């Protein structure tokens, strides 16, 4: 799993876009957590990572590999969303 870190353009927050080993993605920004179209979530951070140009965006801070960092593993972004807009996690031990 990889974690791409982006700086907010409107505040001092940072956002994490998680890429699972199966290439499913999630992000903890409001765009990803609040937007759901046809059962699929997306945001500009996920789109940047999918396009392979995250490193070119001015808000990009860096990328970490889960082999050295303990992070939450998100449920696949491809799963249909049927309830609330909260980001869902499975935590690794």
SEKE-591468 format. One record per residue (C-alpha): y, x, z; residue in three letters. Coordinates in steps of 0.02 Angstrom, whole numbers, plus 50000, padded with zeros to 5 digits. Example, Ala and Ser with C-alpha at 12.3 -4.5 7.8 and 13.67 -1.06 7.14 Angstrom:
BEGIN
ATOM      v      u      w  resn
ATOM  49775  50615  50390   ALA
ATOM  49947  50684  50357   SER
//
This chain:
BEGIN
ATOM      v      u      w  resn
ATOM  50000  50000  50000   UNK
ATOM  50177  50057  49963   UNK
ATOM  50340  50001  50041   UNK
ATOM  50501  50007  49941   UNK
ATOM  50658  50003  50047   UNK
ATOM  50823  49930  49985   UNK
ATOM  50995  49923  50066   UNK
ATOM  51081  49753  50071   UNK
ATOM  51232  49741  49958   UNK
ATOM  51322  49624  50079   UNK
ATOM  51278  49689  50253   UNK
ATOM  51205  49839  50345   UNK
ATOM  51027  49769  50335   UNK
ATOM  50882  49846  50242   UNK
ATOM  50741  49754  50154   UNK
ATOM  50560  49804  50128   UNK
ATOM  50463  49759  49972   UNK
ATOM  50277  49780  50002   UNK
ATOM  50157  49822  49861   UNK
ATOM  49974  49795  49906   UNK
ATOM  49829  49894  49834   UNK
ATOM  49792  49744  49721   UNK
ATOM  49976  49751  49661   UNK
ATOM  50025  49588  49746   UNK
ATOM  50201  49598  49818   UNK
ATOM  50313  49522  49949   UNK
ATOM  50487  49557  50017   UNK
ATOM  50575  49517  50180   UNK
ATOM  50743  49474  50101   UNK
ATOM  50812  49297  50105   UNK
ATOM  50793  49281  49918   UNK
ATOM  50604  49303  49929   UNK
ATOM  50578  49203  50088   UNK
ATOM  50685  49054  50034   UNK
ATOM  50649  49040  49847   UNK
ATOM  50486  48967  49785   UNK
ATOM  50469  48904  49606   UNK
ATOM  50305  48826  49548   UNK
ATOM  50216  48899  49701   UNK
ATOM  50271  49078  49663   UNK
ATOM  50398  49181  49759   UNK
ATOM  50508  49318  49686   UNK
ATOM  50672  49409  49718   UNK
ATOM  50774  49546  49635   UNK
ATOM  50687  49681  49739   UNK
ATOM  50513  49625  49683   UNK
ATOM  50574  49613  49502   UNK
ATOM  50645  49791  49511   UNK
ATOM  50480  49860  49577   UNK
ATOM  50379  49763  49447   UNK
ATOM  50490  49831  49308   UNK
ATOM  50468  50009  49373   UNK
ATOM  50654  50038  49390   UNK
ATOM  50682  50016  49578   UNK
ATOM  50735  50199  49592   UNK
ATOM  50879  50166  49470   UNK
ATOM  50957  50027  49575   UNK
ATOM  51104  50082  49685   UNK
ATOM  51030  49987  49834   UNK
ATOM  50864  50084  49827   UNK
ATOM  50838  50195  49980   UNK
ATOM  50660  50258  49961   UNK
ATOM  50474  50224  49958   UNK
ATOM  50337  50256  50086   UNK
ATOM  50148  50256  50074   UNK
ATOM  50048  50160  50205   UNK
ATOM  49935  50311  50231   UNK
ATOM  50074  50385  50335   UNK
ATOM  50164  50227  50393   UNK
ATOM  50099  50076  50488   UNK
ATOM  50170  49919  50409   UNK
ATOM  50123  49735  50403   UNK
ATOM  50013  49683  50258   UNK
ATOM  50080  49527  50173   UNK
ATOM  49973  49389  50102   UNK
ATOM  49966  49393  49912   UNK
ATOM  50125  49332  49827   UNK
ATOM  50014  49248  49696   UNK
ATOM  49945  49124  49823   UNK
ATOM  50022  48949  49810   UNK
ATOM  50147  48914  49947   UNK
ATOM  50117  48743  50024   UNK
ATOM  50214  48750  50188   UNK
ATOM  50377  48821  50259   UNK
ATOM  50476  48964  50185   UNK
ATOM  50427  49097  50313   UNK
ATOM  50353  49262  50256   UNK
ATOM  50170  49264  50306   UNK
ATOM  50082  49418  50375   UNK
ATOM  49911  49483  50419   UNK
ATOM  49935  49628  50539   UNK
ATOM  49824  49780  50524   UNK
ATOM  49754  49855  50684   UNK
//
